[in-house]
Each structure stands twice: as structure tokens, then as C-alpha cells.
Amino acid sequence: MDVATETPPGAPPGTLLSAKGTRLNRRGLETRRLLLREAVHCLAEGGPEAVSANAVARRAGATWGTIQHQFGDADGLWAAVLDHIAGLAGFAELVVPAHPSVADRVEAVIDLMWRSVQLPTAAAFYQLRSGLPHRRDQLEESFPRTAQAIARWDEEWAALCERSFAGLGLDASKVMRVRHLLPSALRGLFAEGGLGGYVDVEEARQGLRDALTAYLTS
């Protein structure tokens, strides 16, 4: 469920409401799913100009009024998109590695994230972030609900990372630094590989595995 919805009193769990507080009927739910799906495609396939609620509406064959009814405003739309992407990622349901050695655990986590950064949903996430204010205070002021959705995303990733390295007796501060490093490091390697340059991405990934293993076990 995204942040623009809640279950009204007396309604079945999971009941969705419009931004105006009305219960969505079957057609309304289909429209909502369409808008979220097209928003992900629009963001994943476009550049910074794709971070436009109007562009999403046009792609879905809808109007700005439909966006307002479903999400309230652009902030509500982007917050719902981020929650939708997080739901597709299924952080809580991902099977975390259970290898007994730190090296094998690091490799498993990197492989898990490497598969994730190649998905269209990951491209949509980063495109959206690049098109919004980069300073945290500005983001929270202009897009408060979107900022909250990003914070929830980070919390789920942090929890996944902690579960992935649980039981190894590692320094918690080092695990924290690794979980901050990995998303940007792997995103950078993926972007570099897409440029078709002279960097051997697989060798770089192996270097990242070795470096993180040495750091966590030092």
C-alpha cells in the first residue's frame, strides 16, 4: 500500500482510498495501477525531463485531474511510485544469504544487488531521484511525502543489509558503512558498463568483493 492510501474504519484490510478520501472502485484501482505502471516506464526510459506528472498522465492517456484524484499532487504521485517500486523489489521477502564465510556472504550480497540495479524499476528510482531536489532539506520541504518514501526505502535496504550479514560477528559500524557504499558503487559500475568503455566491470566487481571482505574482516 502506498502513502496516499489507508484502510478506512470498518473496511477490509488493504482497502485503497483516493487522495480525496473516497474508496476506490474497481475502475479506480485499475486506473491507479495503470498510472503507477506507466510512471515506472516513463521514468526508466526517459531522462530528467521524464520526472513530470503531466508526462505520466499523457503516457497513461489520463488527465492531470486524474492524477489529483488518485494522488493529490506530484508529491503524492512520486511517493506512491516509490512505494510501488519498493513493493516490486520485495525487500522483506528477499532470501538473504546464509553462507558461513564473510567472503561468500559479500559475494552473495553484491550479486543480489547487481541483479537489482539492472531492473527497470532501479532505473526509474534513480531517474526520479535525479530529477528531484538533491539537497535533503529542499526535498523534504518541496516533496515531503516523497522524502518519507525515500526514507522508508533506505530503512528497508538497511534492514536487508543487516540481515544479510547477521551471525558473522562483524563490527556493526563497518556493516553500516558497507550498506551506505554498496548502492552507489554498484550503480556506478553498472553505468560505466553501459558506456561500453575500457573498464572491465567484472574485474571491478571482483575488486569490490575483495576490498569489502578485507575491510569487514580487518
C-alpha positions in Angstrom: 0.0 0.0 0.0 1.4 3.5 -0.8 1.4 6.5 1.4 -1.6 8.1 -0.4 -3.9 5.4 0.8 -5.1 3.9 4.0 -7.8 1.4 5.2 -10.9 3.2 6.4 -12.6 2.1 9.6 -14.7 -1.0 9.1 -13.3 -1.7 5.7 -11.5 -4.9 4.7 -7.7 -4.7 5.2 -5.9 -3.3 2.1 -8.8 -1.1 1.0 -7.5 1.8 -1.0 -8.6 5.4 -0.9 -8.2 8.2 -3.4 -6.4 11.4 -2.3 -9.8 12.9 -1.5 -10.5 10.1 0.9 -13.1 8.2 -1.2 -12.9 4.4 -1.6 -11.6 3.4 -5.0 -13.9 1.1 -7.0 -12.6 -1.4 -9.5 -12.2 1.1 -12.2 -10.4 3.4 -9.9 -8.0 0.7 -8.8 -7.3 -0.2 -12.4 -6.5 3.4 -13.2 -4.2 3.6 -10.2 -2.3 0.5 -11.3 -2.0 1.9 -14.8 -0.7 5.3 -13.7 1.9 3.6 -11.4 3.0 1.2 -14.2 3.3 3.9 -16.8 5.1 6.2 -14.3 7.8 3.5 -13.9 8.1 3.0 -17.6 8.2 6.8 -18.2 11.0 7.3 -15.7 13.0 4.2 -16.7 13.0 5.1 -20.4 13.4 8.9 -20.2 15.9 11.5 -19.0 15.4 14.1 -16.3 12.5 15.6 -18.2 10.6 12.4 -17.6 10.2 13.4 -13.9 6.9 15.1 -14.8 3.5 14.2 -13.5 2.0 15.6 -16.7 4.2 13.3 -18.8 3.0 10.3 -16.8 -0.6 11.4 -17.3 -0.1 11.7 -21.1 1.6 8.4 -21.3 -1.3 6.7 -19.5 -3.9 8.5 -21.5 -5.2 10.3 -18.4 -5.5 13.9 -17.3 -4.0 16.0 -14.5 -7.3 15.8 -12.8 -7.0 12.0 -12.6 -3.5 12.4 -11.0 -5.0 14.8 -8.5 -7.9 12.4 -7.7 -5.6 9.5 -7.2 -2.6 11.0 -5.6 -3.4 14.7 -4.7 -0.3 16.2 -6.5 3.1 15.4 -7.9 4.5 14.7 -4.4 1.7 12.2 -3.8 2.4 10.6 -7.2 6.1 10.2 -6.7 5.7 8.9 -3.1 3.2 6.3 -4.5 5.6 5.3 -7.3 8.5 4.8 -4.8 6.3 2.6 -2.6 5.1 0.7 -5.7 8.8 0.1 -6.7 9.7 -1.0 -3.2 6.8 -3.4 -3.2 8.0 -4.9 -6.5 11.5 -5.2 -5.1 10.1 -7.1 -2.1 12.9 -6.3 0.3 11.2 -8.0 3.2 10.6 -11.2 1.2 14.1 -11.5 -0.3 16.0 -14.6 0.8 19.2 -13.3 2.4 22.5 -15.3 2.0 23.5 -17.7 4.8 27.0 -18.6 3.7 29.3 -19.2 6.7 32.2 -17.2 5.4 32.4 -13.4 5.1 33.8 -13.6 1.5 30.9 -15.8 0.3 28.4 -13.6 2.1 29.8 -10.4 0.5 29.8 -12.1 -2.9 26.1 -13.1 -2.5 25.1 -9.6 -1.4 26.8 -8.0 -4.3 25.3 -10.5 -6.8 21.9 -9.8 -5.3 22.3 -6.1 -5.7 23.9 -6.3 -9.1 20.8 -8.1 -10.4 18.6 -5.4 -8.8 20.4 -2.4 -10.3 19.8 -3.8 -13.8 16.0 -3.8 -13.5 13.8 -1.0 -15.0 12.5 -0.2 -11.5 16.0 0.7 -10.4 16.4 2.9 -13.4 13.1 4.6 -12.5 14.2 5.1 -8.9 17.4 6.8 -9.8 15.9 8.9 -12.6 13.3 10.1 -10.2 15.9 11.0 -7.6 18.0 12.8 -10.1 15.0 14.9 -11.2 14.1 16.0 -7.6 15.9 18.4 -5.3 19.2 16.9 -4.3 19.6 18.7 -1.0 17.7 16.8 1.7 16.2 19.9 3.3 14.9 21.2 -0.1 13.5 17.8 -0.9 11.7 17.5 2.4 10.3 21.0 2.1 9.1 20.6 -1.6 8.2 16.9 -1.6 7.6 15.8 2.0 5.8 12.6 1.2 8.3 11.6 -1.4 11.1 12.2 1.0 9.3 10.0 3.5 9.0 7.3 0.9 12.8 7.5 0.1 13.5 7.3 3.9 11.4 4.1 4.1 13.3 2.7 1.1 16.6 3.4 2.8 15.3 1.8 6.0 14.3 -1.4 4.2 17.6 -1.6 2.4 19.4 -1.1 5.7 17.4 -3.9 7.3 18.1 -6.2 4.3 21.8 -5.4 4.6 21.9 -6.1 8.3 20.0 -9.4 7.9 22.4 -10.4 5.1 25.5 -10.0 7.4 23.9 -11.3 10.5 25.5 -14.1 12.5 29.1 -13.4 11.4 30.1 -11.3 14.4 31.1 -8.3 12.3 31.6 -4.8 13.5 28.2 -3.1 13.3 29.8 0.3 12.2 31.6 -1.4 9.3 28.4 -3.1 8.2 26.7 0.3 8.3 29.4 1.8 6.1 29.1 -1.1 3.6 25.4 -0.7 3.3 25.9 3.0 2.5 28.6 2.3 0.0 27.1 -0.6 -2.0 24.2 1.0 -3.8 26.2 3.9 -5.2 29.2 1.7 -6.0 27.2 -0.9 -8.0 25.1 1.8 -9.7 28.3 3.4 -10.8 29.8 0.2 -12.2 26.5 -0.5 -14.0 26.5 2.9 -15.5 30.2 2.5 -16.5 29.4 -0.8 -18.2 26.6 0.8 -20.2 29.1 3.3 -21.7 31.0 0.5 -23.4 34.3 1.9 -22.3 37.6 0.3 -21.3 36.6 -0.6 -17.7 36.3 -4.4 -17.1 33.2 -4.3 -14.9 33.5 -7.9 -13.8 37.1 -7.3 -12.6 35.9 -4.2 -10.9 33.1 -6.2 -9.1 35.7 -8.8 -8.0 37.9 -5.9 -6.7 34.9 -4.6 -4.8 34.2 -8.1 -3.3 37.9 -8.4 -2.2 38.0 -4.9 -0.8 34.8 -5.3 1.2 35.8 -8.7 2.5 39.2 -7.4 3.7 37.5 -4.4 5.3 34.9 -6.4 7.2 37.4 -8.9 8.4 40.2 -6.5 9.4 
